[in-house]
Amino acid sequence: MAKLIYSVIMSLDGYIADKKGNFDWAAPDEEVHSFINELERPVGTYLYGRRMYEVMAVWQTMQTHDEPSCIAEFANIWRAADKVVYSTTLKTASTPRTSIEHQFEPEAVQQMKASAAQDLAVGGPTLAAYAFKAGLVDVCHLFIAPHIVGDGKSVFPSDVRLGLELQEERRFRNGMVYLHYRSANGQAA
């Protein structure tokens, strides 16, 4: 069975964006980006809410010829994957290999996991909250940036309690830290 992975760059105090929606402090350098690429390579399907999809869709048309090789590599990884966007307002997708679902149905995601040849990734804390509450998240890849933003969009839902087992950790030269967790009880994370 494929795993459902929640991968996120977060502030030290647990936010993916500050209260104004800014996340410029979270931009990975080449070392971190190359590491993320290796983690993303096994992902065959990304699950997104509308807002996260709109942020990520730039990878479809981004010109990468003047960028570091890790940028072009991630664009290719992202373009090769399927995307499922959960939205009640989005009618059509702006990228290939993308389908629109109007609501998150845990049973359907469980079926995707059971039948997928590659792992799935859930992007964005709003959609991930549904997956966490349904016990669907198997793995968390957390990249902790050396920034405190004070308030904003929380990485995790406030009403979920899960046991996790640390599998791996890594420090990067830019001060970012990577933590890989899996579910401690066969359920989420």
N, C-alpha and C positions, 0 to 999 in steps of 0.2 A: 504494500500500500504506500502511496506517495505521502509525503509529509506536507503539512501546511506550516509555512514559515512566516514569522513576523520579524522583519528586519527594519531597523530604524536608527537614524542618527538623532541623538537627544542631548539636551543640556544636562549638566551635572545635577540640576534640581528637577529633572524629569519632564521637560517640555520639548516638543518638536518645533515649536514656533513661539515667539514671544506674544504678548497680548495684542500687539499691532499686526500679528501675522508674519513678522519677519523671521527668516531662518538663514540669513546670510552668514551667521556665525557657524553654521553647520556644514559649510562646503568642505568636502574632503580634499586633501592634497593628493598628489600622484600616488604616494605610497598607500594611503588608505583606499583610494579609488581602485587601484589594482587589486588590493585584497578583497574589496567588495565584489569586483568582477568575478573573482574565483568563487565566491559564495553564490553569486547569482547565476552562474553558468548552468547548474542543474535545474533551474526553474523553467518549467514549460508553460505555466499559466500564471498570470498576475491577476489578482482580484482587487479591484479599486472601487472606491466611492467616486462620485463625479468630480469633486474638487481635486482629489489626488490624481485622478486620471488626467485632468486638465493640466496639472503641473507636469506630469510625466510625459504627456503627449509631445512635448517639444523634442524628445529624443527621436521622433519619427522623421523630422525634417531638418534637424540640426546639422549645420555644416561643420564637419570635424577635421577638415584638411589642415587647419592652422592650430589645432588643439593637440595636447599630449596624446600619445597612443592609447592611454587608458580611457580617454573620453570616447574615441572612435570605437574601441572595443566594447564599452558598455552600450553604446548606441546599437551596435550590431546584436548584442545579446538581447536587448530590449525589443528590437524590431522582430527578432526571430520567434519570440514568445507569443502565445495567445494572451488576450486580455478579456476579462469579464468586468464590465462596469455596472455597478448597482446604482440606479438613479431613477427617480420618479419624474425628473424634468428633462433629461437628455433623451432625444428621440433617435438621433443617428450618431454614429461614431466618426471621429475625424481621422482615425488610423485603421490600417488593415488589420486583419486577424483579431478583430474586436467585436464582441457581442454585448448587447445591453440587456440587463435584467432589471425589472422594476422593483424587486424586493429581495432581500437576503433571505434565503431559505436554507437553514442548517442541513436538512436532509439532502438537498441537491448538492451542497458543498461536500458532504460526506460521500456521496456517490461519485463526485469528481475525484476525490482522494482515492477512492477504491479502484477506480478505473484508469487513473492517469499513469502514464509511463514515466513521467517526470514529476518533480515536486511542484507544489503550488506556493505562491507567496501572497500574503494579504498586505496591502499597502494602505497606510493611513490609520490613525488611531480611532476614528469614528467607525469605520467598517471593521477594524480589528476588534473593537469592543463587542460587536455582535458575535464574532468568531470565538473570542475568549469566553463569553457568557454561554455559548453553546458547547464549550469543551472541545473545539476543533483545532486549536493551535497546538502544534506539536513541538515547535522549536522557536526560540527567540534569539535573534542576532542583534545585540545592542551595541551601538557605537556611541560612547559617552564623550562628548566634546568638553574641553576644559573651559566652559562658560556657565555662568549663572545668569538666567534671564528674568527671574523673579515671579513671573506669572505667564500664562499663555495656554496653549493647547497641550493637555497632558498626554503623555505617551500611553498610559494604561487607564482602563476604566476604573472608576472609584468604587464600584460595587462588586468586584470580583476578587476572590482570594484563591491563590494557587500555590502549590509547592513546586519548586524548581530545583533542578540539579545542575550545577555548574559543570560544563564539559570542557571549556577552553577559555583562555584569556590571553590577551596580547596587548602590549603597549606599543604605540607608534611614536615616532620622533616629534610629531607636532603636538603631543600631549594627549591625543585621543586614546581611549582604551576600548578594546573590543571584549565583550563577554558573550559567550555562547551558552545558552541554557536549554535544557529539555525538560519535559514534564517529569515530575517526581513520582506521580501516581498513575501514569498511563493516560491521563487526561490532557488538559491544555498545557501549553508552553514548553 
